């Protein structure tokens, strides 16, 4: 479904009956958030040509949203481009790849005290800032959450509504699933240091929409965490576009490897494959999965349920009914 959304978005870019007038200038550097509770962490980012887009507002028209959102899907990447990345007193001179991406596998992270850190990057024509969470050893409870129809209402089972929600609305106008924010805050409070909880928001949307999803999470005051989106590229480095099971399974396996000793609550919906993915992960790593919560959104009454899954709808209703 996400692949169809991406394809339609590209078609919309080519068919827009109007032109964007935002001038391109300098470099835009995106640094994707990173997380670790060990000695090694991977820091990734991308350098593209900056565009002066107007910031979204709650009163924006759908036409303006469509123009801005589809414009996000096309980027002029900075290929083989020099960049310097810094974390505290450490720095790495790098060169971007064919798609403008860069990657650092940093070690000795255990020298850093637990907390949130700024990761900065600079080129000859721009700079950017990202974040790194070093999880304290005392925080042993984590959360891995899907985005679409789990925390953000997208309606993936209805193509027209899905496209409208994704491209006709901006992040400030998108609807949040009622009750999900206090539910996640309560999960974070199971740790001694809730603000440093290992929370991962895992999306199958392309990285071109990363800033939109991040703004949605911040606007609705979700607990601070690490947002993972899909690398969609024109070369072999692209992550699985149509196989969401392979994509999410690999990402969750990587999270478990990066954060040893943490037990995760897995939260998703039954609109696509979250129940089956989570069940398989729980079967393979039973000691690492605390609970599975599934929001029921699939209109098919015969949609199978996995053994032991909690019905998120019922749990959120309890939060909504409690003062």
N, C-alpha and C positions, 0 to 999 in steps of 0.2 A: 504493500500500500504506500509506504514511504517513497519507493521508487517511482510510482505513478505520480505522486505529488510533485516530486522533483522534475519529472519529465514535463508535466503540465505547466509547471512554473517556467521552464525554459521556453515552452511554446508561447506562453503569455508574453515573455520578453520580446519575442520576435514579432508578435502580432499587435502590440500596443498601438493604438491610433494616435498617440501623442509621444512627445520626446521628452526625456529628462534633461533639464538644463543645468544640473549641478556640475560645477567645474571640477576637474580632477587636479590634484596638486599634492606634492610631497609623498611621503610614505605613510601607510597605515600599518601598524604592527599589532597583531593579535597574539597574545600569549595565553595558551589554554591552561586552566588551573590544574595543579598537581597535588598529590597527597602521598604521604609515606609515614610509617611508624618504624622504619628500619634504617638501613645504611645507604640505600640506593633509591633514587627517584628519577623518573623520566620527565623532562620538561620539553614541551613542544609549542610551536607557534608558526605564524605565517606572516610574510610581508607582501602587501599588495599596494596598488596605487590608491591614495586617499581620495575619497569623494566627499564633497561638502553636502551632506544630506541634512535636511531640517530634522531636528529631534522630534520624535512622536509626541503628540499630546492627546488627552482624553477626548478632545472634540474634533479630531481629524476626520475628514471625509473619507469614504471608502475609496474614492478615486485616488486620493493622496496616498492612502495606505498601499493600494495595489502598486502604484508607481514606486514607492520606497521599497516594498518587500520584494518585488521582482528584480529591482535594481541590485539587491543584495546577492542575487543568484549568479551574477556575472561579475568577475573580478579580473583586473589586469595584474597578474602576479609578477613579482620581482624575481626573475630567474637568475640563479647563480650570483647572488647578491651578497656583499659583505655585511655582516651584522655582529654586534657585540652584545652578549647577554651577561647580566650580573645578578648575583644572589649574595647579599651581604658583602663580604670582602673578596669574594671569588668572581672571576669573570672568564668568559669563553668567547674567543673570536671565531666566528663561523661563516659559512657560505650557504645560502639557501639552495634548495634543489630545483628541479625543472618546474615544479608547481609553486615555488615560493615558500615552501615549508622548511623549517629547521627543527632539529631534535638534539637534546643533550641527555646523556645518561650520566647523571651526577652521583658520585659516591661521597662517603664521609658525612652524610646528612645527619648521622647520629650525634655529630658534634654540636648540632643546633638544639637549643632548648625547645620544648614543645611550644607551639603557637603558630600564628599566621605570619607569613613573610611575603614581602614584595619581591617579585622577580621583574627586573627591568631589562629593556633591550633598546639599542640605539643603532640607527643607520646614519648615513650622511644627510638624510632628508627627513628624519622622523624619529619618534621614540614611542615606546609602549610600556605598559605595566600589567603584570599578571599576579597570581598569588600561588603560594605553596603552603599547605597545611602539614605541619609535623605533629602527629597525633601523640598525646601522652600515653605512656604505658598503662596508666590506670584506666583509661577509656577503652573498654573492651566490647562495647555494644555499638554496632554500625547499622547503617541503613543504605540499601540500594533501591532507588525508586525510578520507575518508568516516568515519562512525561505525558505524552498524549493520552487523554482520557483516564489518566491516573491522577494527575494533579492539575492538568489544564484541559478544559473541555474542547475537544477537537472533532468528535463525532466521525471517527474514521470509517464507520460502517455505512455512512451516507456520503458518497463522493462529492455531491454538490455542497453539502454543509461543511465537509472537511475543507474544501477549497476556499469557501467563503471565510471560515474561521481562520485559516492559515494566511490568506493573502489579502482579504478585504478588511481585516482588523489589525490593529497594531498591538504591541505587547501590553499597553496600558488598558486596552479595551477587551482583551481576552478574558474569558470567564474562568475563575478558579473553581475547582471541585469543592463544594461546601464541606467544611469540617476538616479538610486535609491539613491545613496549616497548624491548628492546635494539636492535631494528632501527631504530627512530626515533631513539634516542639516537646511534646510529652515523651516521645521516644528518645529525644536528645537528653532529656533530664535524667534518664537512667544511668548516665555517665557522671562521674565526679566533676568533670569540667565540660558542661554541656556545650559551651561555645566552641570547643575544640573536638566535637564529636565527628567520627568518620562517616560523613554523609556524602553519598554519591548519587547524583541525578544522571541517569543513563538514558540518552535519547538516540533514536535511530534517524533523526533528522540530520541533514547535511550540515557541515560546519559553517556553511554560508549563512545559516539561520542561528548560529550560536549566540550572537549578541542579542537577538530578539528573545530567545528563551531565557537568557541570563537576566535581561531587563524584566521579563515577566516574573521570575522568581524573586527578584529584589523588590519589585513594586508591590508584590503581595506578601512581603515579609516572611518568606520561607526561612527556616534555619539555614545559616550559611553552610555551604558545602561545595563540592567539586562537580562541575557540569562536564559531562563527556558527550560529544557529538561525533557524527561519522565523517571520516575523511572521504570525500568524493572527488576524484581526480580523473584526468584524461589518460593516466598511465597505469602501470601495473601496481602502483602503490595504493590504489583505491581500495577501500574496505568493501565487503560484500554489499552490493546495492539491492539485490532482490532477496537474498537469503538472510532474513532477519534473525533466524534461529542461530545460524553460524556467527553472525555479527555479535549478538548479545551474549551468547555463550562464551565466546572468546574474551569479550570485555569483562565479564564477571569472573572468569578464571584468572584473568590478569589482576583484577582487584584483590581477589583472595590471595594471590601470590605476593602482591605488593604490601598487603596489610595482614601479616601472619598473626594468629592469636585472637583475631577479632571475630565475633559471631554476628552475623548480619540478619536483619529483618528485610525480607524481599517484598516489595510492594509493586503491583502492576494491575492490569485489567485483562478481561477475556475477549477484547475486541480482535486481538490477533493471537500471538503465540506465547505470551508471558506465562500462563499457567504451566504449559509443557516445558518451557525453558527452566523455570524455577524448580519444578519437580525433578527434572534430570539433575540439576545442580545439587539439590538436597540429597538425592540418592547417592551421588558420587562423593559429596562432602557433608555428611550428616552432622558432623561436629561443628561445622562452620555456619549452618543455617539455623537461626533461632525460631523464626516464624515466617509464614507466607501469607500475605494478604492480597486478595484479588477483588478488584472492583468489577461488578457485573454490569456490562454495557452491551453485550452481544444480544441482538434481538431473537436469535435462534433458541427456542426453549429446549432444544436437544443438545445444546452446547455442553460438552462433558466437563465435569469438575474433577480436579485432582484430589486425591486423598489428603486430608489434613489441612486444606486451604481454609483460611478465614475469609468470611464475606466482608469485604471492606465497607460496602454500603451500610451494613448493620452497625459496624463499629463507628463509622462517621456519624450516623444518626444519633448514637449515644453521646458523642461529643457535642453535637448541635443542641441536644436537649438538656445538657448540663450547664448551668449558669457559670 
